[in-house]
């Protein structure tokens, strides 16, 4: 034999022996370690199309256990900054159409009381988003005109100035009984003016809520000057609710009700004080209680003279602006310069984005009731006393106009308010 043949036969013998050994082990059930048998292991590339049933089952179980909800799709487009929710507010002092004003406004030719153009010169100063004023007259053509009652046509004064709200609760609101109040409400409703501080006999005590500038605001008004005689008559006639009294328990309940209805701001107007007198202890205690109950702004009137303003600081550190008296916007008492003077309150009401709001930038415009004579009759004009001198004003009235401005500015000098458009003088 050739050497090659001998080699091949030897190799075959080795293979046969190895095969016999392996077959023997397989038949015996023993495990085989190919590495120990010094047999080279050739790693084969798995075919992905050939998975065992067990492998498939295991893979499906793993996938089920690791299943994750797809992430939400967010709109990443930049969103414009939300428009600021705010509005401007102006509140004026008392309009009191007393006998003096009424007598001198009588037009003998037309046989009517003519109040046309009374607010013509002041209207630009009242140009806010929301405007309110104190009205101390019943408006009725069914009752005799006197110091407390004016003809329905007098509502044109408010309309001319742009006042959308009138705080009508005052000491003599009930002087003509239920009929007088309802006549006033009817008259103002016709003009599109919302009355505060009086209501129909069958009307609930729901607060007046506006949504000016996207800020939900409740306006409340109360009277602290109702006489015992009037109160007794209202109780007897079961009409007490027609002129809400300045009772702290009721005010607190009304503020809470307004908040429950979603009011971000609560503004409380009060007719209080004595004619020409400074705020007394009762007023100050009431103001503190109203602030504690959650009011954001307190504005008073009733003394018919301008008085200062201050912040009432609560236990939690919050502060509530309290204006004691805006004085007179229109009146006929010319015996004292203070009774011819008053001011407009200007603030910005801004939502704080947390269900509340801020009362910002309190300013004032001093006002004066100018009386002049032309063609044999008298006229009244409400003017900004720190503004331009009107055409036709005589020297005496110029002096009083200047004196009126100085009076108001002196009263408010140390208050938190500034003259509209400029800083307070030192």
TILO-314992 format. One record per atom (N, C-alpha, C): residue in one letter; x, z, y. Coordinates in pm, whole numbers, padded with zeros to 5 digits, always signed. Layout:
AXZY...
REM end
This chain:
X+00085+00000-00119X+00000+00000+00000X+00088+00000+00123X+00021-00055+00222X+00095-00057+00349X+00080+00078+00419X+00166+00103+00510X+00162+00230+00586X+00032+00242+00661X-00022+00134+00716X-00148+00138+00793X-00263+00177+00705X-00262+00127+00583X-00374+00157+00493X-00372+00304+00458X-00247+00355+00434X-00235+00498+00402X-00288+00583+00517X-00259+00542+00639X-00304+00621+00757X-00456+00622+00768X-00519+00509+00747X-00664+00498+00758X-00732+00580+00650X-00675+00577+00527X-00735+00656+00421X-00724+00806+00452X-00615+00846+00511X-00599+00988+00548X-00698+01031+00654X-00718+00943+00751X-00812+00974+00861X-00954+00985+00807X-00986+00895+00711X-01120+00898+00652X-01142+01028+00577X-01040+01074+00508X-01052+01198+00432X-01078+01317+00524X-01008+01314+00638X-01028+01424+00735X-01171+01424+00786X-01221+01306+00815X-01358+01294+00868X-01459+01340+00765X-01437+01300+00640X-01531+01338+00534X-01531+01489+00513X-01412+01547+00519X-01405+01693+00505X-01476+01766+00616X-01453+01713+00736X-01519+01777+00851X-01669+01765+00841X-01716+01650+00797X-01860+01629+00785X-01919+01723+00683X-01848+01737+00572X-01897+01828+00468X-01907+01970+00523X-01808+02008+00601X-01808+02143+00658X-01926+02163+00752X-01952+02065+00833X-02062+02076+00930X-02195+02080+00859X-02209+01993+00760X-02335+01990+00686X-02359+02121+00614X-02252+02178+00566X-02264+02307+00499X-02312+02415+00594X-02254+02416+00710X-02296+02518+00811X-02441+02497+00853X-02478+02366+00869X-02617+02340+00912X-02716+02387+00806X-02678+02364+00682X-02767+02404+00574X-02776+02555+00560X-02672+02624+00608X-02672+02770+00598X-02735+02838+00716X-02763+02760+00822X-02824+02817+00945X-02725+02881+01036X-02596+02877+01011X-02496+02940+01099X-02472+02853+01219X-02435+02919+01326X-02405+02845+01450X-02270+02779+01440X-02253+02680+01521X-02129+02605+01516X-02066+02606+01653X-01940+02641+01659X-01865+02633+01783X-01769+02518+01769X-01808+02410+01835X-01726+02291+01820X-01589+02309+01881X-01577+02391+01980X-01447+02414+02041X-01352+02481+01942X-01403+02576+01861X-01320+02645+01764X-01277+02550+01652X-01362+02450+01631X-01326+02353+01527X-01232+02245+01580X-01191+02264+01702X-01096+02174+01767X-01145+02029+01766X-01279+02019+01798X-01338+01886+01808X-01367+01861+01954X-01320+01753+02011X-01343+01721+02152X-01490+01697+02177X-01543+01761+02287X-01684+01745+02323X-01692+01641+02432X-01773+01542+02413X-01791+01436+02513X-01922+01464+02588X-01912+01488+02722X-02031+01514+02802X-02102+01383+02829X-02230+01381+02796X-02311+01262+02814X-02399+01275+02939X-02421+01169+03012X-02508+01171+03129X-02652+01176+03083X-02728+01282+03129X-02869+01294+03089X-02950+01180+03145X-03046+01136+03071X-03140+01033+03114X-03262+01103+03172X-03290+01091+03302X-03403+01163+03363X-03536+01124+03304X-03544+01014+03235X-03672+00971+03178X-03700+01039+03045X-03602+01119+02999X-03617+01180+02867X-03612+01331+02883X-03725+01397+02922X-03735+01541+02934X-03817+01594+02818X-03776+01708+02770X-03853+01769+02663X-03980+01827+02718X-04076+01856+02635X-04204+01914+02675X-04183+02051+02738X-04092+02128+02680X-04066+02264+02732X-04006+02258+02871X-03913+02163+02890X-03851+02149+03023X-03954+02110+03127X-04044+02019+03089X-04148+01974+03183X-04239+02089+03222X-04276+02170+03123X-04364+02283+03147X-04299+02383+03241X-04169+02410+03217X-04097+02507+03301X-04087+02458+03445X-04060+02328+03463X-04049+02271+03596X-04181+02281+03672X-04293+02256+03605X-04424+02262+03670X-04457+02405+03712X-04422+02505+03628X-04448+02644+03662X-04367+02686+03784X-04242+02644+03791X-04157+02677+03906X-04211+02617+04034X-04256+02492+04027X-04310+02425+04146X-04436+02496+04196X-04521+02541+04103X-04644+02610+04141X-04614+02743+04209X-04516+02815+04158X-04481+02944+04215X-04420+02930+04354X-04354+02819+04379X-04285+02800+04507X-04366+02719+04607X-04496+02695+04576X-04578+02611+04663X-04595+02677+04800X-04573+02607+04913X-04579+02659+05050X-04675+02575+05132X-04763+02642+05211X-04854+02570+05300X-04774+02493+05403X-04815+02371+05427X-04742+02289+05524X-04747+02354+05662X-04638+02356+05736X-04636+02418+05870X-04733+02347+05963X-04797+02425+06056X-04891+02363+06150X-04819+02266+06242X-04894+02170+06287X-04838+02072+06381X-04870+02120+06522X-04768+02150+06601X-04786+02198+06737X-04775+02083+06837X-04858+02094+06941X-04848+01997+07049X-04735+02042+07141X-04626+01972+07136X-04509+02012+07215X-04507+01946+07352X-04617+01877+07387X-04623+01816+07520X-04625+01926+07625X-04540+01925+07725X-04539+02029+07829X-04677+02042+07893X-04726+02168+07902X-04856+02195+07962X-04836+02232+08108X-04909+02168+08201X-04895+02202+08343X-04930+02348+08366X-04864+02411+08461X-04890+02552+08492X-05035+02567+08536X-05103+02666+08480X-05245+02686+08510X-05263+02715+08659X-05367+02653+08714X-05395+02673+08857X-05428+02819+08882X-05373+02872+08987X-05392+03013+09019X-05538+03040+09055X-05598+03141+08992X-05736+03178+09020X-05738+03275+09138X-05788+03230+09250X-05794+03313+09368X-05893+03256+09467X-05930+03337+09565X-06014+03288+09674X-05992+03375+09798X-06030+03321+09912X-06018+03396+10037X-06153+03459+10071X-06148+03576+10129X-06269+03653+10162X-06261+03703+10305X-06369+03685+10379X-06381+03739+10515X-06508+03822+10523X-06497+03942+10579X-06613+04030+10597X-06620+04070+10744X-06739+04056+10803X-06760+04090+10944X-06837+04218+10961X-06825+04277+11081X-06893+04402+11113X-07042+04383+11136X-07103+04477+11208X-07248+04481+11222X-07302+04377+11320X-07404+04307+11276X-07489+04230+11367X-07611+04316+11392X-07628+04358+11516X-07738+04446+11554X-07814+04382+11669X-07929+04325+11637X-08009+04256+11738X-08103+04357+11804X-08042+04441+11887X-08116+04546+11956X-08200+04487+12068X-08277+04574+12134X-08364+04530+12243X-08290+04455+12351X-08170+04499+12384X-08092+04436+12491X-08059+04290+12454X-08013+04268+12334X-07980+04132+12290X-08107+04048+12281X-08211+04108+12224X-08336+04034+12206X-08397+03994+12341X-08399+04087+12435X-08458+04060+12566X-08384+03950+12639X-08254+03955+12633X-08174+03857+12707X-08160+03724+12633X-08210+03718+12510X-08207+03593+12435X-08343+03523+12436X-08434+03579+12510X-08569+03521+12516X-08570+03395+12603X-08623+03289+12545X-08634+03162+12617X-08778+03147+12665X-08797+03164+12794X-08933+03162+12851X-08998+03025+12837X-08919+02920+12838X-08975+02785+12828X-09031+02756+12690X-08954+02787+12587X-08998+02759+12450X-09073+02875+12386X-09076+02990+12455X-09144+03110+12407X-09089+03160+12273X-08960+03147+12255X-08896+03198+12133X-08768+03270+12172X-08724+03358+12083X-08595+03424+12101X-08488+03328+12051X-08399+03289+12138X-08302+03184+12106X-08164+03244+12078X-08124+03238+11952X-07991+03288+11914X-07896+03174+11881X-07931+03055+11922X-07849+02938+11890X-07709+02951+11949X-07611+02910+11872X-07471+02902+11915X-07404+03037+11940X-07465+03146+11897X-07403+03278+11917X-07267+03285+11848X-07256+03225+11730X-07132+03232+11652X-07046+03106+11666X-07085+03018+11755X-07017+02890+11767X-06866+02903+11788X-06823+02995+11871X-06681+03008+11905X-06602+03088+11800X-06672+03165+11718X-06604+03248+11618X-06603+03186+11479X-06690+03089+11458X-06705+03030+11325X-06573+02985+11261X-06479+02926+11337X-06352+02885+11274X-06274+03001+11213X-06293+03122+11265X-06223+03239+11211X-06290+03293+11085X-06412+03248+11059X-06489+03297+10944X-06483+03198+10829X-06402+03098+10841X-06396+02989+10745X-06316+03030+10621X-06378+03107+10532X-06315+03149+10407X-06398+03097+10290X-06347+03118+10169X-06422+03075+10050X-06551+03156+10034X-06543+03286+10065X-06659+03375+10059X-06663+03453+10189X-06782+03456+10253X-06798+03527+10380X-06917+03621+10371X-06898+03744+10416X-07006+03843+10414X-07011+03915+10549X-07124+03975+10580X-07143+04043+10708X-07242+04157+10689X-07233+04258+10774X-07331+04366+10777X-07443+04328+10874X-07566+04334+10827X-07683+04304+10912X-07769+04429+10923X-07789+04476+11046X-07868+04597+11067X-08000+04563+11136X-08073+04474+11072X-08207+04436+11119X-08291+04390+11002X-08420+04420+11009X-08518+04360+10920X-08555+04226+10983X-08567+04123+10903X-08603+03990+10952X-08745+03958+10908X-08837+03959+11002X-08978+03937+10966X-09057+03890+11088X-09139+03790+11064X-09231+03743+11169X-09366+03814+11160X-09381+03898+11059X-09509+03968+11038X-09509+04109+11095X-09400+04147+11159X-09389+04280+11218X-09341+04269+11363X-09380+04363+11443X-09343+04361+11584X-09192+04375+11602X-09138+04292+11687X-08993+04297+11712X-08957+04424+11787X-08849+04488+11742X-08797+04607+11809X-08650+04619+11776X-08591+04736+11801X-08447+04751+11776X-08411+04731+11629X-08506+04755+11539X-08478+04744+11395X-08528+04614+11333X-08617+04544+11402X-08680+04425+11346X-08659+04305+11436X-08613+04197+11377X-08589+04072+11450X-08670+03961+11386X-08702+03856+11461X-08776+03744+11401X-08694+03675+11293X-08763+03610+11203X-08695+03541+11092X-08595+03438+11141X-08619+03382+11259X-08528+03279+11312X-08387+03333+11336X-08376+03466+11347X-08244+03526+11370X-08150+03505+11253X-08204+03470+11138X-08118+03442+11023X-08027+03323+11049X-08065+03241+11148X-07981+03128+11185X-07844+03168+11235X-07833+03290+11287X-07702+03340+11332X-07605+03345+11214X-07653+03399+11101X-07569+03411+10982X-07536+03273+10926X-07636+03189+10922X-07617+03055+10868X-07517+02976+10952X-07530+02988+11083X-07441+02917+11176X-07295+02956+11154X-07273+03085+11127X-07136+03135+11112X-07079+03106+10974X-07163+03072+10879X-07115+03046+10744X-07115+03167+10654X-07191+03270+10690X-07199+03389+10605X-07291+03360+10487X-07238+03376+10367X-07316+03352+10246X-07375+03479+10188X-07331+03595+10240X-07383+03724+10196X-07408+03812+10316X-07514+03894+10307X-07545+03989+10414X-07573+04125+10353X-07496+04224+10396X-07517+04362+10351X-07627+04421+10439X-07747+04431+10384X-07866+04463+10464X-07909+04609+10455X-07839+04690+10379X-07877+04830+10370X-07827+04906+10492X-07920+04965+10567X-07882+05050+10681X-07988+05158+10697X-07970+05247+10791X-08056+05366+10801X-08203+05333+10818X-08235+05219+10882X-08374+05185+10909X-08422+05064+10827X-08359+05039+10714X-08400+04927+10630X-08547+04937+10588X-08594+05060+10574X-08731+05080+10525X-08830+05107+10639X-08792+05074+10761X-08878+05103+10876X-09011+05028+10871X-09015+04915+10805X-09139+04840+10786X-09185+04841+10641X-09135+04939+10567X-09178+04957+10429X-09136+04844+10337X-09205+04839+10226X-09179+04739+10123X-09192+04597+10178X-09294+04575+10262X-09319+04441+10315X-09204+04392+10401X-09147+04481+10481X-09036+04441+10567X-08913+04399+10487X-08883+04475+10381X-08767+04441+10298X-08790+04308+10227X-08908+04290+10171X-08935+04166+10099X-08938+04046+10193X-08983+04066+10317X-08980+03957+10415X-08836+03918+10447X-08748+04017+10457X-08606+03992+10485X-08543+03915+10369X-08573+03957+10248X-08520+03889+10130X-08569+03744+10125X-08696+03724+10152X-08751+03588+10151X-08683+03501+10255X-08663+03557+10374X-08601+03481+10483X-08458+03441+10448X-08381+03536+10398X-08242+03507+10364X-08232+03410+10247X-08320+03425+10150X-08320+03332+10036X-08344+03189+10083X-08432+03175+10181X-08460+03041+10236X-08336+02979+10297X-08251+03062+10356X-08128+03015+10419X-08013+03004+10320X-08036+03042+10195X-07928+03037+10096X-07829+03150+10111X-07874+03261+10170X-07787+03377+10193X-07827+03488+10097X-07729+03541+10023X-07757+03646+09926X-07755+03782+09994X-07866+03855+09978X-07876+03988+10038X-07816+04093+09945X-07739+04184+10003X-07685+04299+09931X-07748+04424+09991X-07758+04530+09912X-07804+04657+09967X-07954+04672+09980X-08031+04568+09952X-08177+04576+09944X-08220+04487+09828X-08336+04513+09771X-08386+04429+09663X-08537+04442+09651X-08596+04348+09581X-08740+04350+09558X-08778+04473+09475X-08903+04517+09489X-08948+04639+09422X-08934+04630+09270X-08955+04511+09214X-08949+04496+09069X-08816+04439+09021X-08715+04439+09108X-08586+04382+09072X-08494+04488+09013X-08419+04450+08910X-08324+04542+08847X-08205+04566+08940X-08129+04669+08907X-08013+04704+08989X-07888+04629+08947X-07906+04508+08895X-07791+04429+08850X-07701+04394+08968X-07570+04403+08952X-07478+04369+09061X-07480+04220+09090X-07449+04185+09214X-07435+04045+09252X-07296+04000+09211X-07287+03906+09117X-07158+03860+09066X-07138+03714+09100X-07025+03685+09163X-06989+03547+09195X-06869+03506+09110X-06842+03377+09110X-06727+03326+09035X-06641+03239+09126X-06622+03286+09247X-06544+03209+09345X-06400+03196+09299X-06347+03075+09308X-06207+03052+09274X-06171+03087+09132X-06271+03095+09043X-06244+03132+08905X-06225+03281+08885X-06251+03361+08989X-06237+03507+08980X-06377+03568+08980X-06414+03632+08873X-06547+03690+08861X-06552+03820+08941X-06633+03820+09049X-06635+03931+09144X-06775+03989+09158X-06784+04121+09151X-06911+04191+09173X-06912+04249+09314X-07022+04223+09386X-07042+04279+09520X-07156+04381+09513X-07128+04501+09561X-07227+04609+09562X-07237+04665+09704X-07359+04705+09746X-07373+04769+09876X-07469+04887+09868X-07433+04993+09940X-07512+05116+09938X-07525+05171+10080X-07629+05254+10099X-07655+05315+10230X-07648+05466+10218X-07565+05525+10303X-07549+05671+10302X-07620+05735+10420X-07696+05657+10496X-07754+05707+10621X-07907+05708+10619X-07967+05705+10501X-08114+05711+10493X-08160+05851+10527X-08257+05861+10615X-08305+05992+10660X-08390+06058+10551X-08405+06190+10562X-08486+06263+10465X-08631+06216+10470X-08679+06184+10589X-08817+06137+10604X-08837+06003+10531X-08741+05912+10549X-08750+05782+10483X-08738+05797+10333X-08649+05882+10291X-08630+05904+10147X-08758+05958+10083X-08824+06047+10153X-08949+06105+10103X-09057+05998+10090X-09065+05911+10191X-09165+05803+10188X-09138+05707+10073X-09013+05677+10049X-08978+05585+09940X-09010+05645+09804X-08987+05773+09790X-09020+05840+09664X-09170+05838+09641X-09245+05865+09747X-09392+05868+09736X-09446+05730+09698X-09389+05626+09754X-09436+05489+09729X-09367+05424+09610X-09281+05502+09543X-09208+05454+09424X-09129+05327+09453X-09061+05328+09566X-08981+05212+09607X-08836+05250+09638X-08791+05363+09587X-08656+05411+09620X-08548+05311+09586X-08565+05236+09480X-08463+05141+09439X-08447+05022+09531X-08539+05004+09626X-08531+04888+09715X-08414+04899+09812X-08371+05021+09843X-08254+05044+09929X-08162+05140+09854X-08069+05088+09775X-07981+05174+09695X-07903+05272+09783X-07915+05399+09750X-07843+05502+09826X-07701+05519+09774X-07618+05572+09862X-07476+05591+09829X-07459+05718+09746X-07512+05714+09626X-07498+05823+09531X-07383+05790+09436X-07284+05877+09430X-07163+05847+09354X-07192+05824+09206X-07285+05899+09150X-07318+05880+09009X-07372+05740+08984X-07462+05694+09072X-07519+05561+09056X-07414+05452+09083X-07331+05474+09184X-07227+05377+09215X-07131+05362+09097X-07093+05473+09037X-07003+05469+08921X-07065+05394+08806X-07196+05417+08784X-07266+05348+08675X-07273+05198+08703X-07296+05161+08829X-07304+05019+08865X-07169+04949+08850X-07062+05020+08886X-06928+04963+08870X-06898+04940+08722X-06934+05039+08640X-06912+05026+08495X-06992+04909+08439X-07117+04894+08487X-07202+04783+08440X-07143+04649+08480X-07087+04643+08601X-07025+04519+08647X-06905+04483+08561X-06826+04582+08525X-06710+04557+08438X-06755+04509+08301X-06863+04566+08250X-06913+04524+08120X-06960+04379+08123X-07003+04334+08240X-07046+04196+08255X-06930+04101+08284X-06810+04155+08277X-06691+04071+08291X-06632+04062+08429X-06678+04146+08522X-06624+04141+08659X-06476+04179+08659X-06394+04093+08717X-06252+04123+08733X-06228+04204+08860X-06318+04189+08955X-06307+04257+09084X-06440+04320+09118X-06436+04441+09174X-06557+04507+09223X-06534+04545+09369X-06617+04490+09457X-06608+04518+09600X-06731+04597+09642X-06709+04713+09699X-06818+04803+09737X-06827+04811+09889X-06945+04777+09942X-06973+04787+10085X-07064+04907+10107X-07035+04986+10210X-07113+05107+10235X-07150+05117+10382X-07278+05143+10408X-07322+05178+10543X-07320+05329+10552X-07228+05382+10631X-07209+05526+10638X-07164+05568+10777X-07148+05698+10795X-07096+05751+10921X-07201+05766+11030X-07158+05828+11137X-07244+05851+11252X-07198+05764+11368X-07294+05727+11453X-07267+05636+11563X-07152+05687+11651X-07043+05609+11655X-06930+05641+11741X-06837+05749+11689X-06864+05802+11570X-06785+05913+11517X-06685+05866+11411X-06575+05941+11402X-06472+05912+11302X-06521+05952+11162X-06459+05899+11057X-06502+05935+10920X-06494+06085+10898X-06599+06141+10838X-06600+06284+10812X-06563+06313+10667X-06566+06442+10633X-06525+06484+10499X-06613+06421+10390X-06743+06411+10417X-06834+06353+10317X-06798+06208+10288X-06768+06132+10390X-06728+05993+10371X-06600+05982+10291X-06504+06066+10324X-06375+06060+10256X-06387+06097+10108X-06472+06196+10079X-06494+06234+09940X-06564+06122+09863X-06660+06058+09929X-06731+05948+09865X-06635+05831+09839X-06552+05800+09936X-06456+05690+09920X-06361+05718+09804X-06313+05842+09795X-06222+05879+09686X-06292+05864+09551X-06419+05903+09546X-06495+05890+09422X-06519+05746+09382X-06548+05661+09481X-06569+05518+09454X-06441+05454+09402X-06330+05491+09463X-06201+05437+09417X-06172+05483+09275X-06199+05610+09247X-06175+05664+09113X-06265+05596+09010X-06385+05553+09053X-06480+05489+08962X-06439+05347+08926X-06341+05292+08998X-06290+05161+08961X-06311+05049+09060X-06349+05081+09183X-06363+04976+09285X-06225+04922+09323X-06222+04795+09362X-06096+04732+09404X-06083+04725+09555X-06195+04731+09625X-06196+04723+09771X-06320+04794+09820X-06303+04880+09922X-06414+04953+09983X-06419+04916+10131X-06534+04869+10177X-06549+04831+10318X-06672+04903+10374X-06648+04980+10479X-06757+05056+10538X-06797+05006+10675X-06916+05047+10715X-06966+05018+10849X-07083+05111+10875X-07128+05115+10999X-07241+05201+11033X-07216+05284+11157X-07091+05309+11189X-07060+05387+11310X-07064+05300+11435X-07066+05167+11416X-07074+05068+11523X-06950+05065+11612X-06845+05130+11571X-06718+05123+11642X-06609+05090+11541X-06505+05018+11582X-06398+04986+11486X-06318+05110+11449X-06285+05122+11322X-06205+05233+11272X-06095+05178+11183X-06000+05262+11152X-05881+05217+11081X-05908+05192+10932X-05802+05158+10862X-05807+05132+10718X-05688+05200+10654X-05700+05233+10527X-05591+05298+10456X-05604+05273+10306X-05495+05297+10234X-05498+05287+10089X-05525+05426+10031X-05618+05431+09938X-05646+05553+09865X-05571+05543+09733X-05477+05633+09711X-05395+05629+09590X-05458+05713+09480X-05474+05651+09363X-05535+05719+09249X-05431+05793+09166X-05479+05871+09069X-05390+05950+08983X-05296+05862+08902X-05344+05741+08867X-05260+05653+08787X-05162+05572+08872X-05161+05601+09001X-05068+05533+09091X-05123+05408+09156X-05242+05363+09114X-05302+05244+09174X-05355+05278+09313X-05367+05175+09396X-05412+05194+09534X-05532+05106+09563X-05628+05161+09635X-05750+05090+09671X-05761+05087+09823X-05773+04968+09879X-05786+04955+10024X-05925+05000+10066X-05931+05091+10162X-06057+05140+10218X-06059+05112+10367X-06154+05031+10412X-06174+05001+10553X-06291+05088+10600X-06264+05178+10692X-06367+05276+10730X-06480+05215+10811X-06447+05126+10903X-06553+05061+10980X-06500+04936+11047X-06576+04827+11030X-06540+04700+11095X-06595+04692+11237X-06673+04791+11277X-06726+04791+11413X-06839+04692+11433X-06854+04647+11558X-06964+04561+11596X-06920+04415+11605X-06997+04330+11540X-06974+04187+11553X-07062+04130+11665X-07186+04174+11668X-07279+04135+11775X-07368+04253+11808X-07366+04296+11932X-07449+04409+11973X-07472+04408+12124X-07568+04489+12167X-07604+04489+12309X-07565+04614+12384X-07505+04713+12317X-07464+04837+12384X-07334+04811+12460X-07346+04801+12593X-07229+04767+12674X-07176+04886+12754X-07217+05007+12714X-07172+05125+12785X-07032+05170+12746X-06982+05124+12633X-06851+05166+12584X-06783+05046+12521X-06659+05021+12558X-06589+04903+12508X-06580+04902+12355X-06578+05021+12293X-06571+05026+12147X-06697+04970+12082X-06811+04986+12149X-06935+04935+12094X-06949+04784+12111X-06861+04723+12184X-06858+04578+12200X-06748+04515+12115X-06680+04601+12038X-06560+04557+11967X-06574+04575+11816X-06500+04496+11746X-06495+04505+11601X-06386+04414+11550X-06387+04389+11420X-06289+04295+11365X-06339+04234+11236X-06286+04118+11208X-06309+04051+11081X-06199+04092+10985X-06235+04125+10864X-06138+04156+10759X-06113+04029+10679X-05986+03996+10659X-05948+03879+10579X-05857+03925+10465X-05891+03890+10342X-05804+03919+10228X-05806+03800+10132X-05707+03798+10044X-05706+03702+09933X-05728+03781+09805X-05822+03736+09725X-05852+03801+09597X-05793+03712+09488X-05701+03768+09409X-05629+03689+09309X-05637+03756+09172X-05671+03678+09070X-05676+03730+08934X-05535+03769+08888X-05526+03881+08816X-05395+03922+08765X-05369+03868+08625X-05465+03791+08570X-05448+03734+08438X-05467+03832+08325X-05507+03954+08356X-05524+04058+08254X-05664+04118+08258X-05757+04046+08318X-05893+04097+08328X-05920+04172+08456X-05821+04181+08543X-05836+04247+08671X-05794+04153+08783X-05779+04207+08902X-05740+04123+09015X-05670+04206+09121X-05610+04136+09216X-05535+04198+09324X-05601+04163+09457X-05601+04259+09548X-05649+04236+09684X-05524+04224+09771X-05497+04103+09818X-05368+04075+09882X-05383+04041+10031X-05275+04069+10104X-05259+04024+10242X-05369+04063+10337X-05408+04192+10344X-05515+04229+10437X-05477+04201+10582X-05560+04123+10648X-05540+04088+10789X-05670+04108+10865X-05662+04104+10997X-05784+04119+11076X-05780+04029+11199X-05898+03996+11245X-05915+03925+11372X-06003+04011+11461X-05951+04059+11574X-06034+04140+11664X-06142+04054+11729X-06262+04110+11743X-06375+04034+11800X-06440+04110+11914X-06506+04034+11999X-06570+04089+12119X-06702+04017+12143X-06806+04092+12185X-06935+04033+12220X-06936+04000+12369X-06929+03873+12397X-06925+03824+12537X-07068+03793+12583X-07102+03845+12700X-07234+03820+12760X-07215+03752+12895X-07285+03643+12915X-07273+03574+13045X-07409+03517+13086X-07418+03484+13214X-07543+03432+13270X-07525+03289+13317X-07622+03208+13283X-07618+03067+13323X-07760+03016+13342X-07781+02950+13454X-07913+02893+13486X-08025+02996+13474X-07996+03113+13521X-08099+03216+13529X-08126+03294+13402X-08051+03271+13294X-08072+03347+13172X-07939+03388+13111X-07944+03489+13025X-07822+03542+12963X-07799+03481+12824X-07672+03474+12791X-07631+03423+12661X-07528+03519+12600X-07524+03521+12468X-07426+03601+12396X-07339+03510+12310X-07211+03541+12309X-07117+03468+12224X-07022+03569+12159X-07005+03556+12028X-06906+03636+11956X-06774+03558+11958X-06668+03622+12003X-06540+03552+12017X-06427+03636+11960X-06316+03569+11927X-06193+03639+11888X-06129+03690+12016X-06120+03821+12030X-06074+03878+12157X-05926+03856+12184X-05849+03816+12082X-05708+03787+12103X-05683+03637+12108X-05791+03559+12122X-05778+03414+12126X-05779+03360+12268X-05803+03231+12277X-05807+03166+12408X-05930+03212+12486X-05913+03221+12616X-06023+03260+12704X-06122+03144+12712X-06250+03168+12681X-06349+03060+12684X-06369+03004+12825X-06402+02879+12832X-06434+02819+12961X-06554+02890+13023X-06543+02914+13153X-06654+02975+13224X-06653+03126+13224X-06559+03192+13156X-06555+03339+13154X-06500+03390+13286X-06575+03482+13351X-06531+03535+13480X-06423+03640+13459X-06365+03683+13571X-06252+03775+13565X-06288+03910+13501X-06408+03958+13532X-06450+04086+13476X-06457+04079+13323X-06514+03970+13272X-06525+03954+13127X-06389+03928+13063X-06300+03865+13137X-06164+03845+13084X-06095+03978+13063X-06114+04068+13158X-06053+04200+13147X-06110+04276+13028X-06243+04267+13010X-06306+04338+12899X-06267+04278+12765X-06253+04148+12763X-06208+04081+12640X-06069+04130+12601X-05980+04137+12699X-05844+04185+12674X-05845+04332+12633X-05928+04410+12700X-05939+04552+12669X-05991+04572+12526X-06084+04489+12487X-06140+04497+12351X-06032+04470+12247X-05952+04366+12270X-05845+04333+12177X-05744+04447+12167X-05708+04503+12279X-05612+04613+12279X-05668+04735+12208X-05797+04759+12223X-05861+04873+12157X-05853+04860+12006X-05889+04744+11955X-05886+04722+11809X-05743+04728+11756X-05651+04664+11827X-05512+04663+11782X-05452+04802+11783X-05493+04884+11879X-05444+05022+11884X-05498+05104+11767X-05624+05083+11733X-05686+05155+11622X-05620+05119+11489X-05583+04994+11474X-05526+04947+11347X-05374+04941+11346X-05312+04994+11449X-05167+04984+11462X-05093+05041+11343X-05133+05156+11295X-05064+05222+11184X-05134+05200+11049X-05220+05104+11044X-05291+05074+10920X-05209+04975+10836X-05251+04950+10711X-05179+04852+10628X-05216+04708+10661X-05293+04687+10767X-05339+04555+10802X-05258+04496+10917X-05250+04366+10921X-05181+04296+11030X-05279+04201+11098X-05249+04170+11223X-05328+04071+11295X-05313+03938+11224X-05420+03869+11207X-05414+03742+11133X-05315+03647+11200X-05216+03606+11122X-05118+03510+11171X-04995+03570+11235X-04990+03704+11243X-04872+03767+11300X-04858+03908+11248X-04738+03966+11264X-04713+04101+11218X-04770+04202+11319X-04804+04320+11269X-04848+04425+11358X-04739+04461+11458X-04780+04489+11577X-04685+04534+11679X-04641+04676+11649X-04519+04707+11687X-04468+04843+11664X-04537+04941+11758
REM end
